[in-house]
Amino acid sequence: MRDVTSRRRVGVIALGVMIVFCLVSAQIAFATNEQLTFNPKHPVYNAGYSQGFFGVPLKGTHTVEFFYGYMNGSEDRYDYRGYADGISNLTQGTNQDTHVDHWIEVYIKGYNAAKDDIEKWFGGVDKYGKAWCKGCIGALPKQTNDNYTNYYIGLNNGELASVKLDNAPFMGDRNNESLNHSIIRSKCPTGHDMEYCAGYKAGWNRSAAFWA
């Protein structure tokens, strides 16, 4: 929206302050210094996505864009929990964290996707006949002091980083690039703990398997 009056400019500034407050509040509530990565979206969408992703209860009146972000963040929240439980060989429902039928379905879909990836990629060979990803699956760590919050942030960020790379110009024959080549570039960025990096690896590998 264009700023055609000083009143509108003040409104935009106030909205920005509210968005920052929501994001900071969510991070404080879940005791993490990690930052979510977003697809290029409007800040209002990102604020909604962040609150949905972290399970902050939806309260008050919001714009359609905020609500859309909140629903997508909530969907990824349960999809990632299902996927993480699946690749970690945990019993279905271990980290389900919901009693809402729709979100249970999203969780199960993520769990089943993990099992499919394990069968197709993680334990065997890629479609070019090359061994791939043994020992680099990115399963949930055995211990956590934040209910795996950093892990799920890492999963989100790793998946988006892999998608960004896949969409970048590729010099060579993409059809002959094995997933081994992709894994070489999946190293977790510096400055993160082991839990975040395990999630980052899982997210990157998930995206690489999807696009293979």
C-alpha positions in Angstrom: 0.0 0.0 0.0 1.4 3.4 -1.0 2.0 6.1 1.7 -0.1 8.9 0.4 -0.7 10.7 3.7 1.2 11.2 6.9 -1.5 9.3 8.7 -0.9 6.2 6.6 2.8 6.5 7.2 2.3 6.5 10.9 0.0 3.5 10.5 2.6 1.6 8.6 5.2 2.4 11.3 2.9 1.3 14.1 2.1 -1.9 12.2 5.8 -2.6 11.8 6.4 -2.2 15.5 3.5 -4.6 16.3 5.0 -7.2 13.9 8.4 -7.0 15.5 6.8 -7.3 18.9 4.9 -10.4 17.9 8.1 -12.0 16.4 10.2 -11.2 19.4 7.5 -12.4 21.8 7.4 -15.7 20.1 11.1 -16.2 20.2 11.3 -15.3 23.9 8.4 -17.6 24.7 10.2 -20.5 23.1 13.7 -19.6 24.5 15.6 -19.7 21.2 18.0 -17.4 19.5 17.4 -19.1 16.1 15.6 -17.2 13.4 13.0 -18.6 11.0 13.8 -18.1 7.3 10.8 -17.1 5.1 10.0 -17.3 1.5 9.8 -13.7 0.2 6.4 -12.6 1.6 4.8 -9.6 3.2 5.9 -8.9 6.8 2.3 -9.4 8.0 2.3 -12.8 6.5 5.6 -13.6 8.0 4.4 -12.6 11.5 1.4 -14.8 11.1 3.5 -17.7 9.9 5.9 -17.4 12.8 3.1 -17.5 15.4 1.5 -20.5 13.7 4.8 -22.3 13.4 5.6 -21.8 17.1 2.1 -22.7 18.2 1.1 -19.3 19.6 -2.7 -19.3 20.1 -4.5 -17.1 17.6 -6.1 -14.3 19.4 -7.7 -11.0 18.4 -8.6 -9.6 14.9 -6.1 -10.0 12.1 -5.9 -9.3 8.4 -6.5 -12.1 5.8 -2.8 -12.1 5.0 -1.8 -12.6 8.7 -4.3 -15.4 9.0 -3.1 -17.0 5.8 0.5 -17.0 7.1 -0.7 -18.3 10.5 -2.4 -21.3 8.9 0.6 -22.1 6.7 2.9 -21.8 9.7 0.6 -24.1 11.7 0.5 -26.6 8.8 4.3 -26.7 8.6 4.5 -27.1 12.4 2.6 -30.4 12.3 4.0 -31.6 9.0 7.6 -31.1 10.3 6.7 -33.0 13.5 5.4 -35.9 11.5 8.4 -35.9 9.2 10.9 -35.7 12.1 9.2 -38.6 14.0 9.2 -40.7 10.8 12.9 -40.3 9.9 13.8 -40.8 13.6 11.9 -44.1 13.6 9.7 -43.0 16.4 6.1 -44.3 17.0 3.6 -42.3 15.1 2.1 -39.6 17.3 5.2 -39.2 19.5 5.4 -35.4 18.8 2.0 -34.9 17.4 1.2 -32.1 19.8 -2.5 -31.7 18.7 -5.9 -33.1 19.0 -7.4 -31.3 16.0 -8.3 -33.8 13.3 -7.0 -31.6 10.4 -3.6 -31.1 12.0 -3.4 -34.8 12.9 -3.9 -35.5 9.2 -1.1 -33.1 8.3 1.1 -34.8 10.9 0.4 -38.3 9.5 1.1 -37.0 5.9 4.5 -35.8 7.1 5.2 -39.0 8.9 4.3 -41.1 5.8 6.5 -38.8 3.6 9.4 -39.6 5.9 8.9 -43.3 5.6 8.7 -43.0 1.8 12.0 -41.0 1.7 13.7 -43.6 3.9 12.6 -46.4 1.6 13.6 -44.5 -1.6 16.7 -42.6 -0.6 18.1 -42.7 2.9 18.9 -46.4 3.2 19.8 -47.2 -0.4 20.8 -45.6 -3.6 19.6 -42.6 -5.6 18.1 -42.8 -9.0 21.5 -42.8 -10.6 22.6 -45.9 -8.7 24.9 -44.0 -6.3 24.8 -44.6 -2.5 23.3 -41.6 -0.8 22.8 -40.2 2.7 23.7 -43.2 4.9 24.4 -41.6 8.3 23.2 -38.1 7.2 19.5 -38.4 7.6 19.1 -35.6 10.2 17.1 -37.5 12.8 16.0 -35.9 16.1 18.7 -35.7 18.7 18.3 -38.0 21.7 18.2 -35.0 24.1 16.7 -31.5 23.9 16.2 -28.7 26.3 13.7 -26.7 24.2 11.3 -29.4 23.1 13.1 -29.5 19.7 12.2 -25.9 18.8 15.7 -25.3 17.3 15.5 -28.6 15.4 12.2 -27.6 13.7 13.6 -24.1 12.9 16.6 -25.8 11.3 14.3 -28.1 9.4 12.4 -25.2 8.0 15.5 -23.2 7.1 17.4 -26.2 5.6 14.4 -27.0 3.4 14.1 -23.4 2.1 17.9 -23.2 1.5 17.8 -26.4 -0.6 14.8 -25.1 -2.6 16.6 -21.8 -3.2 19.7 -23.6 -4.5 17.6 -25.9 -6.7 15.9 -22.9 -8.3 19.3 -21.2 -9.0 20.9 -21.4 -12.4 22.8 -24.7 -12.7 25.9 -24.9 -14.9 26.0 -28.4 -16.2 23.6 -31.3 -16.8 21.1 -31.2 -14.0 19.5 -34.5 -15.1 22.8 -36.2 -14.3 23.5 -34.6 -11.0 23.1 -37.2 -8.2 21.8 -36.4 -4.7 25.4 -37.0 -3.5 26.4 -33.8 -5.2 23.5 -31.9 -3.5 24.5 -33.3 0.0 28.0 -31.9 -0.4 26.4 -28.4 -0.3 24.1 -29.1 2.6 26.5 -28.2 5.4 24.9 -26.4 8.2 25.9 -22.7 8.5 28.3 -21.8 11.3 27.0 -20.4 14.6 24.3 -23.0 15.3 24.0 -25.8 17.9 23.9 -29.5 17.0 20.1 -29.7 17.4 19.5 -26.9 14.8 22.0 -28.5 12.4 20.3 -31.9 12.7 17.1 -30.2 11.6 18.8 -28.3 8.9 20.2 -31.5 7.5 16.8 -33.2 7.6 15.1 -30.2 5.8 17.8 -30.0 3.1 17.7 -33.7 2.5 13.9 -33.7 2.4 13.9 -31.1 -0.3 16.7 -32.8 -2.2 14.8 -36.1 -2.2 11.6 -34.4 -3.4 13.3 -32.7 -6.4 15.4 -35.8 -7.3 
